[in-house]
Amino acid sequence: MTRLALAALLLALPATLSHAEDKTLTVFAAASMKNALDEIDATYTTRTGIKVAASYAASSTLARQLEQGAPADIFISADTDWMNYATQKKAINEATRVDLLGNRIVLIAPKDSAIDKVTIGQGFDLAKLAGDGRIATGDVASVPVGKYAKAALEKLGAWTAAAPKFAMADSVRAALTLVSRKEAVLGIVYETDAKVDPGVKIVGSFPADSHPAIIYPAAVTVTAKPDAAAYLDFLRSSAARTVFEKYGFTVLTKPST
């Protein structure tokens, strides 16, 4: 190989490596999406050859990481507030934003709990139901599921008495685990989370009008790779819709393909 050819090859290597790195997308997604999104991402990789590295946590945590410059291509929040926050911090390409999914919040108990078939409505006495035990949910000040839970309990007149019994978790999956391990006698989580943990059972459902609508907006970040837009389109595809619905999500968009 001539010196000229060798020099040309060495100059091309960084671009080649950069192109290879571009074949991975980083997705910041609400913790409650893990099971469904892992399955969807596997299908996307099979179809496109593009790997997806998903980081799951509370939407509040992910939005603040984006604000601090964490590298991600897609952000999917479990509420509109934290997507709005990321948008205000100039971390999101607002033109790409779409309301992707809906969900429901439910009351859960350990699988073998004596508590069963709770009617949740005005005057619902959650504090009495919990007895001396703890009630798990996400941090009501920041984690979306906790915010939805507090809003519902306030509207139903149950928050003041029950508040001292709450164990605040840093994500919905952490709250789910507390109940599954019997470290809490009750929990308030998304219906989709309750359905994937065999250690818990749903004992009641919160009326949809007792809290703000549960909406999962998704968007491309301002630092996203070019492939991110196609990935977001795939989340709206018929294939993705089938998976989301299998796990209990309500799909809010029309199929893109």
LINJO-V674232 format. One record per pair of residues at least 12 apart in sequence whose ideal C-beta (glycine too) atoms are under 7 Angstrom apart, sorted by the first residue. I is the first residue (numbers start at 1). J is the second residue. D is the distance in Angstrom with one decimal. If there is no record, write none. Layout:
i = (I I)
j = (J J)
d = (D D)
//
This chain:
i = (22 23 23 23 24 24 25 25 25 25 25 25 25 25 26 26 26 26 26 27 27 27 27 27 28 28 28 28 28 28 29 29 29 30 30 30 30 30 31 31 31 31 31 31 32 32 32 32 32 33 33 34 35 35 36 36 36 36 37 38 39 40 40 40 41 43 44 44 50 57 58 58 58 58 59 59 59 59 59 60 60 60 62 63 63 63 63 66 66 66 67 67 67 71 72 73 73 73 73 73 74 74 74 74 74 74 74 75 75 75 76 76 76 77 77 78 78 78 79 79 79 80 80 82 83 83 83 90 91 91 92 92 92 93 93 93 93 93 96 96 96 96 97 97 98 98 98 99 99 99 100 100 100 100 100 100 101 101 101 101 101 101 102 102 102 102 102 103 103 103 103 103 103 104 104 104 104 105 105 105 105 105 105 105 105 105 105 106 106 106 106 106 106 106 107 107 107 107 107 108 108 108 108 108 108 108 108 108 109 109 109 109 109 109 110 110 110 110 110 111 111 111 111 113 115 115 116 117 118 118 119 120 120 120 120 121 121 122 122 123 124 124 125 126 126 126 127 127 127 129 130 130 130 130 131 133 133 133 134 134 134 134 135 135 135 135 135 135 135 136 136 136 136 136 136 136 137 137 137 137 137 137 137 138 138 138 138 139 139 139 140 143 143 143 145 145 145 145 145 146 148 148 148 149 151 151 152 152 152 155 155 156 167 172 172 172 173 175 175 176 176 176 176 179 180 180 180 191 192 192 192 195 195 218 218 220 233 236 236 236 237 237 237 238 238 241)
j = (225 49 50 51 51 53 50 52 73 74 225 227 228 231 53 55 71 72 73 52 54 72 73 74 55 62 66 72 74 75 54 56 76 59 76 77 78 216 56 57 58 171 172 173 78 172 190 192 193 56 76 56 196 247 243 244 247 249 54 54 243 235 240 243 54 239 231 234 227 171 138 143 170 171 77 78 79 82 144 82 142 143 75 77 82 85 86 86 91 221 86 89 91 223 221 220 221 224 225 228 218 220 221 224 228 231 232 92 219 221 100 216 218 216 217 144 145 216 144 147 215 215 217 144 97 217 219 222 221 222 219 221 222 219 220 221 222 224 219 220 229 232 217 219 217 218 253 215 217 252 216 217 218 235 252 253 216 244 249 250 251 252 214 215 249 250 252 190 191 192 214 249 250 190 191 205 214 145 148 149 152 188 189 190 206 211 214 189 191 194 202 204 205 206 120 186 188 203 204 179 186 187 189 194 200 201 202 203 179 185 186 200 201 203 179 180 182 199 200 198 199 200 201 185 129 203 203 203 203 204 204 204 205 206 207 156 207 156 157 157 156 158 158 153 158 162 161 162 165 186 162 165 185 186 185 184 185 186 165 167 184 185 162 165 166 167 184 186 187 167 169 175 178 179 184 187 149 166 169 175 187 188 189 169 171 172 175 168 169 170 168 170 171 172 172 175 188 189 190 168 211 212 214 188 211 212 206 210 211 210 211 210 184 189 190 193 193 187 189 189 193 197 200 200 197 199 200 248 247 248 249 247 248 232 235 232 256 253 255 256 255 256 257 255 257 255)
d = (5.4 6.7 5.3 6.4 4.5 5.8 6.1 5.2 4.7 6.8 6.4 5.9 6.0 5.5 5.0 6.9 6.1 4.7 5.3 5.8 4.7 6.9 6.6 4.5 5.3 4.2 6.7 4.5 6.9 4.8 5.7 5.7 4.3 5.0 6.0 6.0 3.7 6.5 4.7 5.8 6.2 4.2 5.4 4.5 5.9 5.0 4.9 5.9 5.3 7.0 6.3 4.9 5.0 5.8 5.5 5.4 4.1 6.5 5.9 6.9 5.2 7.0 5.0 5.1 6.1 6.2 6.6 5.4 5.7 5.9 6.4 4.5 5.9 4.3 4.1 4.8 6.1 4.1 5.3 5.7 4.1 5.9 6.4 6.8 4.3 5.0 4.6 5.2 4.0 6.6 7.0 4.4 5.9 6.6 5.4 6.7 5.9 4.1 5.5 4.0 6.6 6.1 6.8 7.0 5.7 6.2 6.2 6.3 5.8 6.0 6.7 6.0 4.3 6.5 5.7 4.0 6.9 5.6 3.9 6.8 6.8 5.6 5.8 6.9 6.8 4.3 6.6 6.5 6.0 6.1 4.7 6.0 6.6 6.2 4.7 6.6 5.5 7.0 5.0 4.1 6.8 6.3 5.7 4.1 6.8 5.7 6.0 5.2 5.3 4.9 5.1 6.6 4.4 6.2 6.2 6.1 4.0 6.2 4.5 6.4 6.2 6.1 5.8 6.1 6.9 3.6 5.5 4.7 6.4 5.8 4.5 6.0 6.9 6.8 4.4 6.4 6.7 6.6 5.3 6.2 6.6 5.8 7.0 6.1 4.9 6.9 6.9 6.7 4.9 5.5 4.8 6.6 5.0 6.8 6.4 6.2 5.9 5.3 4.1 5.4 6.9 4.7 5.9 5.0 4.5 6.5 5.7 6.5 6.8 6.6 5.5 6.8 6.1 5.0 6.0 7.0 4.9 6.6 6.2 6.9 5.5 6.0 5.3 6.9 6.6 5.4 5.6 6.5 4.8 3.6 6.8 4.5 6.6 5.5 6.9 6.7 6.9 5.6 6.3 5.8 5.0 5.0 6.6 6.6 4.6 4.2 3.9 4.3 6.1 6.8 6.9 5.1 5.6 5.4 6.9 6.6 3.0 6.9 5.9 4.4 4.4 6.5 6.4 5.0 5.1 6.8 6.2 4.7 6.6 4.8 5.9 4.2 4.0 5.5 3.8 4.0 4.6 6.5 6.9 5.1 6.2 4.2 7.0 5.6 6.2 5.3 5.7 4.4 6.9 6.5 6.6 6.8 6.3 6.9 4.3 7.0 6.9 6.1 6.1 6.6 4.7 6.8 6.1 4.1 4.3 6.2 4.8 4.1 4.1 4.8 7.0 5.8 5.5 5.3 6.0 5.6 6.6 5.3 5.7 5.1 5.0 5.5 6.7 5.2 5.2 3.4 5.3 5.4 5.3 4.3 5.8 6.9 5.3 6.2 6.2 5.9 4.7 4.7 6.4 4.1 5.9 5.6 4.7 4.5 6.5 5.9)
//
